[in-house]
């Protein structure tokens, strides 16, 4: 699935214009200005009852064609991080994801919370380089997900 979306994303990225408004001008953007080497580290505390899935569909909540830099993200996506909170599972403590970026990192979180499930997720990002992040959450009726983000990028 990821390979199919990467091909479509490359085509879209090359065709979409840079975002622009009276407050934003990204005419300075050049991918080659960012380091290519990557030595990022991820630390995750997954509470009991939460499942980490090896595979799954991405792009159904945040479509690849929604914005130039979303397409850029999907173009470079290697392996999404997919979490599932099964039906009725209530996680007491926040699930923490710590990401220390060094170089280039394209982090993709897909959160699936089934009926009656409850979870809080905190994503803490630090480091330097070119970093993109897409978070897709699919929360069933009667379920609850709270997402928090702390970023300290140089």
C-alpha positions in Angstrom: 0.0 0.0 0.0 2.8 2.5 0.9 4.5 2.0 -2.5 1.3 2.8 -4.4 0.7 6.0 -2.4 4.4 7.0 -2.8 4.1 6.9 -6.6 0.9 9.0 -6.6 2.5 11.4 -4.1 5.5 12.1 -6.2 3.3 13.0 -9.2 1.1 15.2 -7.1 4.1 16.9 -5.3 5.7 17.9 -8.6 2.4 19.3 -9.9 1.1 21.2 -6.8 2.1 24.8 -6.2 3.9 26.0 -3.1 1.4 27.2 -0.5 1.1 31.0 -0.5 -1.0 33.6 1.3 -0.5 37.2 2.4 1.1 35.8 5.5 3.2 32.9 4.0 5.7 32.9 1.2 7.6 29.6 0.7 9.5 30.6 -2.4 12.7 29.9 -0.5 11.9 26.2 -0.2 14.5 23.9 -1.6 14.7 20.3 -0.5 18.4 20.1 -1.1 19.0 22.6 1.6 18.3 20.0 4.3 20.6 17.2 5.3 20.0 13.8 3.6 21.5 11.6 6.3 19.1 10.3 8.9 19.9 8.9 12.3 16.6 9.5 14.0 15.5 7.5 17.1 12.0 6.7 18.3 11.1 5.6 21.7 7.6 4.3 22.4 5.8 3.2 25.5 2.9 1.1 24.4 0.5 0.3 27.3 -1.0 -3.1 27.7 -4.0 -3.7 25.5 -2.9 -1.4 22.7 -1.8 -3.2 19.5 1.0 -2.1 17.1 0.0 -3.2 13.7 2.6 -4.2 11.0 0.5 -3.1 8.1 -2.6 -1.1 7.3 -4.0 1.5 5.0 -3.0 5.1 5.2 -4.2 8.2 3.4 -7.9 7.6 4.0 -8.2 10.3 6.7 -5.5 12.7 5.4 -5.5 12.2 1.6 -2.3 12.4 -0.4 -3.7 15.2 -2.6 -4.7 17.5 0.3 -1.6 19.8 0.1 1.8 20.0 -1.5 3.7 19.1 1.7 1.3 16.3 2.6 2.2 14.9 -0.8 5.9 15.4 0.0 5.4 13.5 3.2 3.7 10.5 1.5 6.4 10.6 -1.2 9.0 9.8 1.4 7.0 7.7 3.8 8.8 4.4 4.6 6.7 2.7 7.4 3.7 4.2 9.1 3.3 3.6 12.8 -0.1 2.1 13.3 -1.7 1.7 16.7 -5.0 0.0 17.5 -7.0 0.3 20.6 -9.4 -2.7 20.6 -13.1 -2.5 21.4 -13.7 -1.6 25.1 -10.0 -1.1 26.0 -9.4 1.9 28.2 -5.8 3.0 28.5 -5.2 4.8 31.8 -1.8 6.4 31.2 -0.9 8.4 28.1 0.8 6.5 25.3 4.1 8.3 24.7 6.0 8.5 21.4 9.4 10.3 21.6 11.1 11.1 18.4 14.6 12.5 18.2 15.1 13.8 14.6 18.5 13.9 13.1 18.5 14.7 9.4 15.3 13.8 7.6 12.3 12.1 9.2 8.8 11.5 7.9 6.7 10.3 10.8 3.2 9.0 10.2 0.9 7.9 13.0 -2.4 6.1 12.2 -4.5 5.7 15.3 -7.5 3.3 15.3 -9.8 3.4 18.3 -12.6 0.9 18.3 -16.0 1.3 20.0 -15.7 2.0 23.7 -11.9 2.4 23.5 -10.1 5.3 25.2 -6.6 6.5 24.8 -4.4 9.6 25.1 -1.4 9.9 22.9 1.5 12.3 23.4 4.0 12.8 20.5 7.2 14.5 21.6 9.5 15.6 18.8 13.0 17.1 19.2 16.1 17.4 17.1 16.9 19.1 13.8 16.5 18.6 10.1 13.6 18.2 7.7 10.7 16.8 9.6 7.2 16.0 8.3 4.4 14.5 10.4 0.9 13.3 9.5 -1.5 12.0 12.1 -4.6 10.1 11.1 -7.1 9.1 13.7 -10.1 6.9 13.2 -12.2 7.0 16.3 -15.4 4.9 16.5 -18.6 6.1 18.0 -18.5 5.9 21.8 -14.7 5.9 21.7 -12.3 8.6 22.8 -8.9 9.7 21.7 -6.9 12.7 23.1 -3.8 13.7 21.1 -1.1 16.0 22.4 2.1 17.3 20.6 5.2 18.8 22.0 7.8 19.9 19.5 11.3 21.2 20.2 12.9 21.3 16.8 16.0 23.4 16.1 
